[in-house]
């Protein structure tokens, strides 16, 4: 079963919808320059309202390893997603501070990006088109992926089913990640969240024996 990650959550009003839909992950953006930035105290309050079976991912961009580790160890988030220029040396430093899971994100431009993702020592990678751009990368590049990954970049209710069909011809993702694709005027939209989750569930049902 392919999971789902709803990223950039900031509004308490959307929590009941998220709990009803039960995504695999919810993402909190801890990068202050992002329009979806949320302070850690506010994220902790939202996390307390989420179903405990939903894994919370903190998204960091070139943060100090100590900052990331403290957020993980204090329970602000369950997983760290690194969305900057962090490298394997950074990940080694972070894993000396915490044993919590790490996702390294890559903005896919060409086959070389995929090769770098394949060589990451992070337990999981996320393949994106470019932080919050709302665009897709060339899914045919997934033919070079040789490890588990989360698919992101420009996904929305209207195209996530096709994205999964295309990706599965090469290497199916562990999960799909969405942020702007479930928003209306920059605010998370319950109808779009429900529609996105429905499309992923439709794919999972139709391809239950193939991944």
N, C-alpha and C positions, 0 to 999 in steps of 0.2 A: 504494500500500500504506500502510495506517495503522499507525504505529509504536506502541511501548509505552514507558512510563516507570514503573519500579519505584522508588518513593520511600521515604525513611526507612530505608535499609539501614544496619545497625549490626553485624551478627553475621557473623564470618568463616565460620561453618559453612554459611551459605546460599549462599556464592559458587559452589560447584560446580553447584548447581541453576540459578543465574542464568546461568552460562556455558553450560550445556546449553540453556537456553531462548532465549538471545541477544535480550534486549530492546534497543530502540534506545538507551534512556537508563537510567542508575541515578542516583538522587538521594541526596545526603548532606545532612542537616539540620545547619546550622551555627548555629542559633538556640538559645541555651543554655536557654531556658525550655521548649523542646519536649521531650516524653518520648522523642523519637527523636534527640535531640542526639548528635552524634559529634564528638570533638575532631579538629582538622585532621590531626594526625599519624596518628591511627587511620584516618581516611578515606584518607589517602595510602597506607597499608599495604593497605587493602582494594582500592583502585584498582589497585595493582600486581598483585593476584591476578586481576583481571577480564580477560576477553578484551579486547585492545586496540581492537577494533572497537566496543566499547560506550562510548558517550559519557557521561562523568560530569558531573552537574549539582550544583553547590553551591547550597543554598537559604539565603538570607540575609534577615533581617528588620531593616530600618532600620540596617544596618551602615554604618560609615564607608566611603566609596568606596575609600580606600586599602587597607582590610582586604580588600575584595572583589577589587580589582585584584591585590593580592599573591597571594591564593589562586589566581587564574587564571594569573598570570605564572609562579608557582612550580610549576605543574602539579598542585596539589592537586585541582583540578577543571578541566573543559574549558569549561563554560558556567556563568554565574551566573543564578540565578533569584531575582528580587526579590519578596518576599512580604509587604512591609510597606506603608508609606504613601509609598514612593518615587514621585517624579513625573518629568516630562520633564526638568526642570532637573537632578535627580539623575542621570538616565541620561546627559545630556550631559557632566556632570562625570566620570562613570565611563568614558565612551568616550574622554575625553581621556587616561585613564590606561592603558587596555587596548583592544585591538581584538578581544578574544575575544567570542563571542556572548552575548547577554543575553536572558533571558525575563522579562517582567513579568507577575506574577500579579494577578488581580482576583477578589475575592469577589463573585459575581454575586447581586444583590438584585432588580434590575429592569432595564428597558431602558436606563436612564441608565448603569448599569455597563457595559453592552455598548458604548454610545457612547463612554465613556471609554477602553475597551480599543481600540476602533477608532482612536482619536486618539493612542494611545501611539506614541512614536518607537522603542520597543524593536523589534528585528527579529522577535520572536515574543512572543505573549501566551499566558497560561494562564488558563483560566476555571474557577474553583473555586466551591464552595458556602460555604467558610469554613474557614480553616486547620485541617485535621485533624479536622473535625467528623464525618466519615463519613456525611454526608447529601448528597443531590442537590439541585441547583437546578432550576428549571423549564426543561427543555430546549427548550421552545417559544420561549424568548427567543433561541435561536440564529438565528432567522430574521433578526435584525438584524445579525449578524456579517458584516463585509465584508473580512476579512483572515485569513491563516493563524492557527490557534490550536491549543492542546493542551486537551483536555477532561479535567477532573478533578472531584472531588467525589462521594463516596459510591459510586464504582465498585467492582465486585467480580465474581467469576466468574458470579454468577447474573444480573447485569443489564447487563454491558458490551456484550453483543451487541445487546440492545434499545436501549441508549443510542446505539450507532453507527447502528442503523437509523433512530432518530428524528432524530439529528443530521444524517444524510445527506440527509434530506428538505429540509433548509434549507441547511446548509453543513458538509460533512464536516470533521472535525478532521484535523490532521497526525498527531496521536498521542493516546493516552489515558493518563492518569496514575492510578496506584493506590498506596495505602499501607496504610491500616487494612483494606481489603478483601482483602488477601492475608496477614492475620495471624491467629493463634490465641493468645488471651491475651496480646496485645501483642508477639508474636514472629512474624517472617516464617515462613510455612508453605510448604514446598516443594510440597505437593499443591495448595494454593490458587494459588501462582504458576503452576504447570503448567496448571491449569484456566483461569486468566485468560488466559494466553498462547494456549491452545487456542481459546477463544471469539473472541479477536481474529483469530486465523488463520482460523477458520471464516468470519467476516465477510469478511475479505479475499478468501478463495477464492470465496465466493458472489457477491461484488460486484466482481470483478476488472476488469470492463469499465465500471464506473459511477463510479469516482473515481480 
